[in-house]
């Protein structure tokens, strides 16, 4: 195992660290007003980062998922909402480029759109009835109807981060009339920042944290997708998108929340070392309770960091597999727990000063509240980790709740490498 970053990886990581300082200056305004950080997306484009998830052989930056994970974590320290949203662009481009069933000419089209034309893309998988606790609820119900020259889409997607700022949306629809609920078609939908005919965006996103992601609900009522933007079809959606594509499907989110946790740790340390209580010659940081809380935060987040780096390195080295999926689940669980614990400890350690909106910490604490519920939910991670650790096939586990009809669950296959 070699976790040392290449010169190119380190360059991108350092660039994201610098951009985060700038993004942080505008983060409070976007958070307060629930506005999309459009200027940040423009800066990411101008900085050449629209190709961050695209392999070098296609003309992208080519830093692998290891380099990407470290870079997006740095970006999240400055503005987590920007990082969480831009992760959707990386999700779309990265997932499409690594998928073995998507034709090369379609991949090249996606590359040209992202790099040559500077088009922003997002991924939209969740629907109003999806639950981060139940993987099977992510199978698409949005209907895809075959028409001359392509498809028309009907239905809703929810939690669609950055959709209002995007030119294209990567999503899955269910072929109309297909009895298999796992059957799905991947599309790159031209949306033109929500201005396309047949697209309606509902402003539902008024939340505790991650407010500037603008993760609204989108209704598709006959929007047309031409054949050249039809990506591929599968009868095993969960195995195809979530297990085989675990790095982009959910591990990118984990890296973002790792950055949130590390940002909380760094900023808490700054506040505690700068605060001198009246009557004492040393800063608050010397208090044993402050030392203990910072120490616990550092230990948990350090372990979470290396769990994430190992999972990313394993993914880059060995490709998609059940073991790769297993590693990312463990990293996601550790990051969700460590970041949640850090948010709680930082609030206690910094006292009332940490609650004022003028401080960067208050926003990060709210952003951290979504770490355990971002798919896969922390409980769902633990459940799947337990099954895989004991060598059990998740498809043989009974559904946790009563289902409306016989549930089609795909077998977890080792052949995901193929």
Secondary structure as UniProt FT lines:
FT   HELIX           7..33
FT   HELIX           38..46
FT   TURN            47..48
FT   HELIX           49..51
FT   TURN            52..53
FT   HELIX           56..58
FT   HELIX           64..78
FT   HELIX           80..98
FT   TURN            100..101
FT   HELIX           104..111
FT   HELIX           112..116
FT   STRAND          121..124
FT   TURN            128..129
FT   TURN            132..133
FT   HELIX           135..138
FT   STRAND          143..147
FT   TURN            148..149
FT   STRAND          150..160
FT   TURN            161..162
FT   HELIX           163..165
FT   STRAND          168..175
FT   TURN            176..177
FT   TURN            181..182
FT   STRAND          184..190
FT   TURN            192..195
FT   TURN            197..198
FT   STRAND          199..202
FT   HELIX           211..213
FT   STRAND          216..226
FT   HELIX           227..229
FT   STRAND          230..234
FT   HELIX           238..243
FT   TURN            244..245
FT   HELIX           247..251
FT   HELIX           252..274
FT   TURN            278..279
FT   HELIX           284..286
FT   HELIX           288..318
FT   HELIX           322..350
FT   HELIX           351..355
FT   TURN            357..358
FT   HELIX           360..368
FT   TURN            369..373
FT   HELIX           378..389
FT   TURN            390..391
FT   HELIX           394..396
FT   HELIX           414..417
//
